[in-house]
Amino acid sequence: MELTEILAEVPVPSMAVGTMYFGTTVPAAEAHSVLDVAHEQGAWFWDTANNYAFWAKGGTGDESEKCLGDWLATRGPRAREEVMLATKVGARPRPGSVGLSDPMGLSAAALREQLTDSLKRLNTAHVDVLYAHIDDRTVPLEETVGVLGELQAEGLTRAIAASNLRADRLAKAVDAGGPSGSGYAALQQRFTYLVPDSEADLSPHVLLDGPIEQICINAGIAMLGYSPLLSGAYTRDDRPLPDGYATSANDAALGELHSVSDQVGLDAGQVVLAWMGQRDRPVLPVIGLSGPEQVDSALHAVSTALPVEALTRLDAARSSA
Ligand SMILES: NC(=O)c1ccc[n+]([C@@H]2O[C@H](COP(=O)([O-])OP(=O)(O)OC[C@H]3O[C@@H](n4cnc5c(N)ncnc54)[C@H](OP(=O)(O)O)[C@@H]3O)[C@@H](O)[C@H]2O)c1
């Protein structure tokens, strides 16, 4: 099923609510207030994973899915019908291992086991989008793509998707699906307005770049971008740009961003969110939100139409960076 078909079933704004730190850095009660506001305002596309956030203090990887599952359990079946749940599997550390050196991965058995556990934590019989979170090169792509297709056919997920694939591997995944393609409805990669230095080490994140965009467009795969706000660095003095982004090549792009921000009355981060959804090749932002006011800000951003000439200026400054 196409992601656009799923999103078109309900009038959701063009954004996903990122819940990576729900239940760890963002305590469950606060996270539930964010979900309440998002739900009330129609921001119904929620993004989690089966490893969020094992690296946070006290985290095991269960917390974000459990936080969403607890919210759904108390809000009843209607809320579950309204909300679209996307989760990711593959990047959860194997029991007894530390970090991402030995993840559970994307074999047929591992995918089935992880999805079963995710559905329990999320208190639901199915998810709407199931992502392969990483590129697991120990398993043939045909196996991963094949079992994801089976899980979809079994009704355990409505759509399947990938994340953190490089261009050659995405092309292979599309081929692995045979004439009808991989079946991937969506690809989620790191993406924002500023482009990092080509030498920057973003590992384990993988950027959405031009060649990958082209494969997605050719194969009809919807594009989503995570870390769109660079953790707040576009607007907050306490958040420096991450390594690789504070380059002189980005000075002009940042200047244009702030000029458009002044022109349209959005802050620079909001302009980035609006630009993502309105560029020629739209990328749906997956936005980390830790307070109700951040939900309001993001919703205002993605529902504000940028003037065509502002989009053109932003694109030009970005591509010359
Ligand atoms: N597929 C993958 O491999 C992958 C990887 C990373 C993330 N993700 C997904 O993407 C989501 C977002 O990722 P992210 O947290 O790295 O990205 P982000 O959206 O760039 O940053 C989110 C942070 O920005 C700050 N913020 C939010 N709204 C703001 C506003 N209006 N003004 C100023 N600051 C604001 C908040 O920081 P404070 O909370 O400190 O206020 C928030 O936690 C995650 O939750 C997850 O669902 C996926």
The ligand as an SDF file (V2000), in Angstrom:
LIG
                    3D

 48 52  0  0  0  0  0  0  0  0999 V2000
   15.2830    6.4210   11.1100 N   0  0  0  0  0  0  0  0  0  0  0  0
   16.2520    6.7780   11.9120 C   0  0  0  0  0  0  0  0  0  0  0  0
   17.3420    6.1770   11.9310 O   0  0  0  0  0  0  0  0  0  0  0  0
   16.0470    7.9560   12.8340 C   0  0  0  0  0  0  0  0  0  0  0  0
   17.1570    8.5770   13.4350 C   0  0  0  0  0  0  0  0  0  0  0  0
   16.9340    9.6660   14.2760 C   0  0  0  0  0  0  0  0  0  0  0  0
   15.6320   10.1100   14.5010 C   0  0  0  0  0  0  0  0  0  0  0  0
   14.5720    9.4790   13.9190 N   0  0  0  0  0  0  0  0  0  0  0  0
   13.1740    9.9430   14.1360 C   0  0  0  0  0  0  0  0  0  0  0  0
   13.1410   11.3250   13.9040 O   0  0  0  0  0  0  0  0  0  0  0  0
   12.6150   12.0050   15.0460 C   0  0  0  0  0  0  0  0  0  0  0  0
   13.2260   13.3720   15.1680 C   0  0  0  0  0  0  0  0  0  0  0  0
   14.6230   13.2400   15.3040 O   0  0  0  0  0  0  0  0  0  0  0  0
   15.5020   14.2750   16.1350 P   0  0  0  0  0  0  0  0  0  0  0  0
   15.0040   14.3440   17.5480 O   0  0  0  0  0  0  0  0  0  0  0  0
   16.9080   13.9340   15.8780 O   0  0  0  0  0  0  0  0  0  0  0  0
   15.2040   15.5870   15.3680 O   0  0  0  0  0  0  0  0  0  0  0  0
   14.8840   17.0950   15.3750 P   0  0  0  0  0  0  0  0  0  0  0  0
   13.4570   17.1760   14.9790 O   0  0  0  0  0  0  0  0  0  0  0  0
   15.9160   17.7010   14.5330 O   0  0  0  0  0  0  0  0  0  0  0  0
   15.1040   17.6490   16.8470 O   0  0  0  0  0  0  0  0  0  0  0  0
   14.1210   17.5100   17.8250 C   0  0  0  0  0  0  0  0  0  0  0  0
   14.4420   18.4240   18.9910 C   0  0  0  0  0  0  0  0  0  0  0  0
   14.4200   19.7790   18.5540 O   0  0  0  0  0  0  0  0  0  0  0  0
   13.9330   20.5840   19.5960 C   0  0  0  0  0  0  0  0  0  0  0  0
   12.7450   21.3110   19.0930 N   0  0  0  0  0  0  0  0  0  0  0  0
   11.5570   20.8050   18.6830 C   0  0  0  0  0  0  0  0  0  0  0  0
   10.7180   21.7950   18.3140 N   0  0  0  0  0  0  0  0  0  0  0  0
   11.3880   22.9460   18.4870 C   0  0  0  0  0  0  0  0  0  0  0  0
   11.0600   24.2990   18.2840 C   0  0  0  0  0  0  0  0  0  0  0  0
    9.8610   24.6810   17.8150 N   0  0  0  0  0  0  0  0  0  0  0  0
   11.9950   25.2320   18.5460 N   0  0  0  0  0  0  0  0  0  0  0  0
   13.2160   24.8690   19.0110 C   0  0  0  0  0  0  0  0  0  0  0  0
   13.5940   23.6070   19.2550 N   0  0  0  0  0  0  0  0  0  0  0  0
   12.6850   22.6390   18.9760 C   0  0  0  0  0  0  0  0  0  0  0  0
   13.5380   19.6770   20.7430 C   0  0  0  0  0  0  0  0  0  0  0  0
   14.6020   19.6450   21.6940 O   0  0  0  0  0  0  0  0  0  0  0  0
   14.2530   19.5530   23.2750 P   0  0  0  0  0  0  0  0  0  0  0  0
   13.4770   18.2900   23.4390 O   0  0  0  0  0  0  0  0  0  0  0  0
   15.5830   19.5100   23.9320 O   0  0  0  0  0  0  0  0  0  0  0  0
   13.4360   20.7810   23.5760 O   0  0  0  0  0  0  0  0  0  0  0  0
   13.3850   18.3370   20.0650 C   0  0  0  0  0  0  0  0  0  0  0  0
   13.6100   17.2490   20.9130 O   0  0  0  0  0  0  0  0  0  0  0  0
   12.8910   11.0510   16.2080 C   0  0  0  0  0  0  0  0  0  0  0  0
   12.0130   11.2720   17.2910 O   0  0  0  0  0  0  0  0  0  0  0  0
   12.6710    9.7200   15.5490 C   0  0  0  0  0  0  0  0  0  0  0  0
   11.2690    9.4280   15.5280 O   0  0  0  0  0  0  0  0  0  0  0  0
   14.7670    8.4250   13.0660 C   0  0  0  0  0  0  0  0  0  0  0  0
  1  2  1  0
  2  3  2  0
  2  4  1  0
  4  5  1  0
  4 48  2  0
  5  6  2  0
  6  7  1  0
  7  8  2  0
  8  9  1  0
  8 48  1  0
  9 10  1  0
  9 46  1  0
 10 11  1  0
 11 12  1  0
 11 44  1  0
 12 13  1  0
 13 14  1  0
 14 15  2  0
 14 16  1  0
 14 17  1  0
 17 18  1  0
 18 19  2  0
 18 20  1  0
 18 21  1  0
 21 22  1  0
 22 23  1  0
 23 24  1  0
 23 42  1  0
 24 25  1  0
 25 26  1  0
 25 36  1  0
 26 27  1  0
 26 35  1  0
 27 28  2  0
 28 29  1  0
 29 30  1  0
 29 35  2  0
 30 31  1  0
 30 32  2  0
 32 33  1  0
 33 34  2  0
 34 35  1  0
 36 37  1  0
 36 42  1  0
 37 38  1  0
 38 39  2  0
 38 40  1  0
 38 41  1  0
 42 43  1  0
 44 45  1  0
 44 46  1  0
 46 47  1  0
M  CHG  2   8   1  16  -1
M  END
$$$$
